[in-house]
Structure formats: C-alpha cells, structure tokens
Amino acid sequence: MQFLRRVARVPARINILGEHTDRYGGLSLPFACQYQLVLTATRRNEGFSGESGVVQLWKCAGGWPADLVVESDIPIGAGMSSSAALCVAIVMCAQGKQELMQVCLEAQRIEHEVIGTQCGLLDQIAITHSSKGKAIRIDFGKNELQTITLPENWHFKLVDSRVRRKLSDSNYAQEDVASVSFSSHVLDENNRVEEALNCDAIRLGEMINESHFSMRDRIKVSTPEIDQRVNELQNTEGVLGARIMGGGFGGMILTLVEHPSILDEDLIIASDSASLEEFF
C-alpha cells in the first residue's frame, strides 16, 4: 500500500462582532489568529489509532485507515472554535484538497453529526478563508465574503474568564429565532458589523461593549461571573471595550485596548488560514 501522510494546520478564530448571527442570515466580522491545531494523519494497513472522538470524526468524514495525532494550543471550551478547527482539519486530511466552502460544509456536517453542536458556518469560514492582517465580513444571507484590512490601531487581547462550557450542553442550539429579543440582537449585531467597517477604535470599543450587553440581556448567554469580569475590564484604564466571545456561558473575553502594553495578555495577531501538506 502506498505510504501517505497528510498534515493540516488550522488556526483558531477571533470574532470581533456578529455573534449568534450565522445561522440566521446575519453578518459577522472574524479573523484567524495565531493559535493553531495541527492534525497529522499517517496511512496504515488497517484500523485506526488516536483519541476516540477524533477517530469517530475521521470515520464520519470518510477517512482511510490511519494513525491520527492532534497537537493544539487552542483552549477547549473557550469560544475560540477548537471544535470547528478540529473538524476542518479532519476533513482536509481525510478528503484532501477541495474547494474551501465544501470543506466548511463538510466540517459543519461532521460537527453536527458527531459532536452534536448545531453550529453555523462562522468558525469554518473564518479559519479557511482568512489571510494575515485581514478580517472577513461574512454575509450569511447572501453567502458573500469581503476581505477587510485590520486598522493598525485595533489592538485585541483575550482575557480568560476561567469558565469553561460545552456548547452541546448549553442552550446554544435552543435559541428562539422568532423571539423579539433574539431578532433585535441579530439586527443590532448586523448594524454593528457594518459600522465597524468604517469606524475608529473608540467607537469599535463602544460597540464591543454593546455586543456584550446584548448577549447578556437579550439572548442570555453570559453568566454572573463573566459579567463581573467584563465589567471590571470595561472600567480598566486603556481598555476600550470588552465582551464575551463565542457561543457563550464561558471562555475568553475579547478586549480592545488603546496600546499593546495594556493588560498582561498576549496581543492577538491576524494570521493565515488553514493549510494542508501531503507527503507520499
């Protein structure tokens, strides 16, 4: 049998604005960041080796007999798309090179079927279509992507809330899209994304705060612990804005700061998208 090894390098994603909008035809403004997951798949004669959940995803994607090794510095359950990164890597290695949107759809499918998270396509698109120094305006209603150059004075940092959650165990998949509060959230997030394309850092910080308040009060995906930490950050000198990021109920808090020296956390850098290497 021909020897084959495929290696997929997949970044985490940061979403500036536009949370809980992707499954309802809304807008988002994410970018890929420097944290990565690397999957190495090496062909074997028969059977599979690797963590059981990874093997299950691999089989769901139609993967061939392989040794599967995952290395990742993406925090799990932190709102940074760790599950989407894994699913994208699985699809890329199992199915080889193909059109990027097809990779996104396949990664979404196996996440739905195996992990049980009824996610949209925000994470998958961000980590497959991003480029260094750029963000993507995604219109999920029209399936349109627009590349945006990130202003040099937009300095993002992540603060760990120390609260972890599993999206499949939360009410992430249970939002009532018909409710007035949820519809208002999506509409306002869309407007914030549009305004962010031509605003300064001060206004962006205000909108990041507004986004947190909407997630807290309208769709109720925050927690008292996180709200307290967000409030502390919003009132910290040099912090322009802070909000919970991702599905909710835990994970990272996204902050926009005046200068890279503000807060002790690492500066978040916009990196390249997922890539695939093949060795024969």
C-alpha positions in Angstrom: 0.0 0.0 0.0 1.3 3.5 -0.9 2.6 5.4 2.1 0.7 8.6 2.7 0.8 11.3 5.4 -1.3 14.5 5.4 -0.8 17.4 7.8 -3.4 20.1 8.3 -2.6 23.3 10.2 -5.7 25.1 11.3 -5.9 28.4 13.2 -8.4 29.4 15.9 -10.7 32.3 15.1 -11.5 35.6 16.8 -14.9 37.2 16.1 -14.8 41.0 16.5 -18.6 41.5 16.1 -21.5 39.4 14.9 -22.2 36.6 17.5 -25.1 34.2 17.1 -25.9 35.6 13.6 -24.5 33.0 11.2 -27.4 30.5 11.3 -30.0 33.3 10.7 -28.6 35.1 7.7 -26.8 37.8 9.6 -23.3 39.4 9.4 -20.1 38.7 11.2 -16.6 40.1 11.3 -14.0 37.4 12.3 -10.3 36.8 11.6 -8.0 33.8 12.1 -5.4 34.2 14.9 -2.1 32.7 15.8 -3.3 29.8 17.9 -3.3 26.6 15.9 -4.4 23.0 15.8 -2.2 20.5 13.8 -3.6 17.1 12.7 -1.2 14.5 11.3 -2.8 11.6 9.6 -0.5 8.7 8.5 -1.8 5.8 6.5 -1.8 2.3 8.0 -2.8 -1.0 6.5 -5.9 -1.3 8.6 -7.7 0.1 11.6 -7.3 3.5 13.3 -5.3 4.9 16.2 -5.9 8.1 18.0 -8.2 9.7 20.6 -11.7 8.1 20.3 -13.5 11.3 19.5 -11.0 12.1 16.7 -11.4 8.7 15.3 -15.1 9.0 15.3 -15.0 12.3 13.4 -12.4 10.8 11.0 -14.7 7.9 10.1 -17.7 10.2 9.7 -15.6 12.2 7.2 -14.9 9.0 5.2 -11.3 8.8 6.4 -9.0 5.9 5.4 -7.1 3.7 7.9 -4.7 6.0 9.7 -2.8 6.9 12.8 -4.2 10.3 14.0 -2.2 12.7 16.1 -3.6 16.1 17.2 -1.4 18.9 18.7 -3.1 22.1 19.6 -2.7 25.2 21.7 -6.3 26.3 21.1 -8.0 26.3 24.5 -11.0 23.9 24.6 -14.4 25.4 25.5 -13.0 28.9 25.4 -15.0 30.4 22.5 -12.1 30.1 20.1 -13.5 27.5 17.7 -11.5 24.5 18.9 -14.1 22.0 17.7 -14.5 23.7 14.3 -10.7 23.7 13.9 -10.6 20.0 14.6 -13.4 19.3 12.2 -11.8 21.4 9.5 -8.5 19.6 10.0 -10.3 16.2 9.8 -12.0 17.0 6.6 -8.9 18.4 4.9 -6.8 15.3 5.8 -9.5 12.7 5.2 -10.7 14.1 1.9 -7.7 16.0 0.5 -7.6 19.3 -1.4 -11.0 20.6 -2.5 -13.0 23.9 -2.7 -12.8 25.7 0.6 -16.5 26.2 1.0 -17.0 22.5 0.6 -14.5 21.9 3.4 -16.6 24.3 5.5 -19.8 22.4 4.8 -18.3 19.0 5.4 -16.7 20.2 8.7 -20.1 21.6 9.8 -21.8 18.3 8.9 -19.5 16.1 11.0 -19.6 18.5 13.9 -23.4 18.3 13.8 -23.4 14.5 13.5 -20.7 13.5 15.9 -20.3 16.4 18.4 -23.9 17.4 18.4 -23.3 21.1 18.2 -25.8 22.7 15.8 -23.3 25.4 14.7 -23.5 27.7 11.8 -20.6 28.4 9.4 -18.9 31.4 11.1 -16.0 29.4 12.5 -15.3 27.2 9.5 -15.3 30.2 7.0 -13.1 32.3 9.3 -10.4 29.6 9.6 -10.4 28.6 6.0 -10.7 31.9 4.2 -8.7 34.4 6.3 -5.4 35.9 5.5 -2.7 37.6 7.5 -3.6 41.1 8.7 -7.2 40.8 7.4 -10.6 40.2 8.8 -13.6 38.9 6.8 -17.1 40.5 6.6 -19.3 37.5 6.1 -22.9 37.9 4.9 -24.6 34.6 5.7 -27.8 35.6 4.0 -26.1 36.1 0.6 -23.1 33.8 1.1 -20.8 36.7 0.4 -17.3 37.3 1.8 -15.5 40.7 1.9 -11.8 41.0 3.0 -11.1 43.9 5.3 -7.7 45.2 6.3 -7.5 45.5 10.1 -6.5 49.0 11.2 -3.1 49.2 12.8 -4.6 50.8 16.0 -7.1 47.9 16.6 -5.2 46.0 19.3 -7.0 42.9 20.6 -6.3 40.8 23.6 -8.0 37.8 25.1 -8.7 37.5 28.9 -9.6 34.0 30.1 -12.7 34.1 32.2 -11.7 30.7 33.7 -15.2 29.5 33.0 -15.5 26.5 30.6 -18.5 25.1 28.9 -19.6 22.6 26.2 -21.7 24.2 23.5 -23.7 20.9 23.1 -24.6 21.1 26.8 -25.7 24.7 26.7 -28.8 26.2 25.1 -26.7 27.4 22.1 -28.9 25.3 19.9 -32.1 26.3 21.6 -32.4 30.0 20.7 -35.9 31.1 19.7 -35.3 32.8 16.4 -38.9 34.1 16.4 -38.5 36.0 19.7 -38.4 39.7 19.7 -35.2 39.8 21.8 -33.2 37.5 19.7 -34.3 39.1 16.4 -33.3 42.5 17.9 -29.9 41.1 18.9 -29.2 39.8 15.3 -30.4 43.1 13.8 -28.2 45.2 16.1 -25.2 42.9 15.6 -25.6 43.3 11.8 -25.6 47.1 12.2 -22.5 47.0 14.4 -20.6 44.9 11.8 -21.5 47.4 9.1 -20.5 50.4 11.2 -17.2 48.7 12.2 -16.0 48.7 8.6 -15.5 52.5 8.8 -15.1 53.4 12.5 -12.3 54.4 14.8 -11.0 52.3 17.7 -13.1 54.3 20.2 -16.3 53.6 18.5 -15.4 50.0 18.0 -14.8 49.6 21.7 -18.2 51.0 22.4 -19.8 48.6 20.0 -17.9 45.6 21.6 -19.4 46.7 24.9 -22.9 47.0 23.3 -22.5 43.5 21.9 -21.8 42.1 25.4 -24.8 43.8 26.9 -27.0 42.3 24.1 -25.7 38.8 24.7 -26.2 39.3 28.4 -29.7 40.8 28.4 -31.3 39.7 25.2 -30.1 36.2 24.4 -28.8 35.5 27.9 -25.7 33.5 27.0 -23.5 35.1 29.7 -23.1 34.3 33.4 -22.8 36.5 36.5 -19.1 35.5 36.9 -18.3 36.6 33.3 -20.4 39.7 33.6 -18.4 40.8 36.7 -15.1 40.2 34.9 -16.3 42.0 31.7 -17.4 45.0 33.8 -14.0 45.1 35.5 -12.3 45.1 32.2 -14.6 47.7 30.7 -13.7 50.0 33.6 -9.9 49.4 33.3 -7.9 52.3 32.1 -6.7 51.8 28.5 -9.4 49.1 27.7 -11.8 50.5 25.0 -14.2 47.6 25.0 -14.8 44.0 26.4 -17.3 41.3 25.7 -17.8 37.5 26.0 -16.8 35.8 22.8 -18.2 32.7 21.0 -21.2 30.7 21.9 -21.4 31.9 25.5 -21.5 30.6 29.0 -17.8 30.7 29.4 -14.5 31.0 27.6 -12.5 34.0 26.5 -13.3 37.7 26.9 -12.3 39.8 23.9 -10.9 43.2 24.7 -9.9 46.1 22.5 -7.1 48.1 24.1 -5.5 51.5 23.3 -2.0 50.2 23.2 -0.3 46.7 23.2 1.1 47.4 26.6 -2.4 47.5 28.2 -3.2 44.2 30.1 -0.7 41.4 30.6 -2.2 39.1 28.0 -0.6 38.4 24.6 -1.6 40.6 21.6 -3.8 38.7 19.2 -2.4 38.7 15.7 -4.4 38.0 12.5 -2.8 35.0 10.8 -3.1 33.0 7.6 -5.9 30.4 7.1 -5.8 26.6 7.3 -3.4 24.8 5.1 -2.7 21.2 4.0 0.6 19.4 3.3 0.8 16.0 1.7 3.7 13.6 1.9 4.0 10.5 -0.3 
